[in-house]
Amino acid sequence: MVLIIMFGGQKRRSFAQASQTAAAVTITLLCSVAILWFLAAVISQIVNAEN
C-alpha cells in the first residue's frame, strides 16, 4: 500500500508521507468497518427482538 501511494498518483511522495497516508487510510477503514458492524448488530437485535 505504501508503494502504491508513493509512486501512484500525479505527484511523487516521500516514504514518510506515503507511510503516514497508508496508516491513515488503514485506520479510517478499520473504524468505518467497526461502526458499520456495530450498526448492523444493533439493527439485527432490533429486528429479531421478541416482544
C-alpha positions as CSV (number, residue, x, y, z in Angstrom):
1,M,0.0,0.0,0.0
2,V,2.9,2.4,0.8
3,L,4.4,1.8,-2.6
4,I,1.1,2.4,-4.4
5,I,0.7,5.7,-2.5
6,M,4.4,6.6,-3.0
7,F,4.6,6.0,-6.8
8,G,0.9,6.3,-7.8
9,G,-0.9,9.5,-8.5
10,Q,0.3,12.7,-10.1
11,K,3.0,13.7,-7.6
12,R,5.6,11.5,-6.0
13,R,5.6,11.3,-2.3
14,S,8.4,10.5,0.1
15,F,8.4,7.3,2.1
16,A,7.4,9.1,5.3
17,Q,4.5,10.8,3.7
18,A,3.3,7.6,1.9
19,S,3.5,5.6,5.1
20,Q,1.6,8.2,7.1
21,T,-1.1,8.3,4.4
22,A,-1.3,4.5,4.3
23,A,-1.6,4.4,8.1
24,A,-4.4,7.0,8.0
25,V,-6.3,5.1,5.3
26,T,-5.9,1.8,7.2
27,I,-7.2,3.3,10.5
28,T,-10.1,5.1,8.7
29,L,-11.1,1.8,7.0
30,L,-10.9,-0.1,10.3
31,C,-13.0,2.5,12.2
32,S,-15.6,2.6,9.4
33,V,-15.9,-1.2,9.3
34,A,-16.3,-1.3,13.1
35,I,-19.0,1.4,13.1
36,L,-20.9,-0.4,10.3
37,W,-20.6,-3.8,12.1
38,F,-21.9,-2.2,15.3
39,L,-24.9,-0.7,13.4
40,A,-25.6,-4.0,11.7
41,A,-25.6,-5.8,15.1
42,V,-27.9,-3.2,16.6
43,I,-30.3,-3.4,13.7
44,S,-30.2,-7.2,13.8
45,Q,-31.0,-7.2,17.5
46,I,-34.0,-4.8,16.9
47,V,-35.4,-6.8,14.0
48,N,-35.0,-10.1,15.9
49,A,-36.3,-8.9,19.2
50,E,-39.2,-10.9,20.6
51,N,-41.8,-8.6,22.2
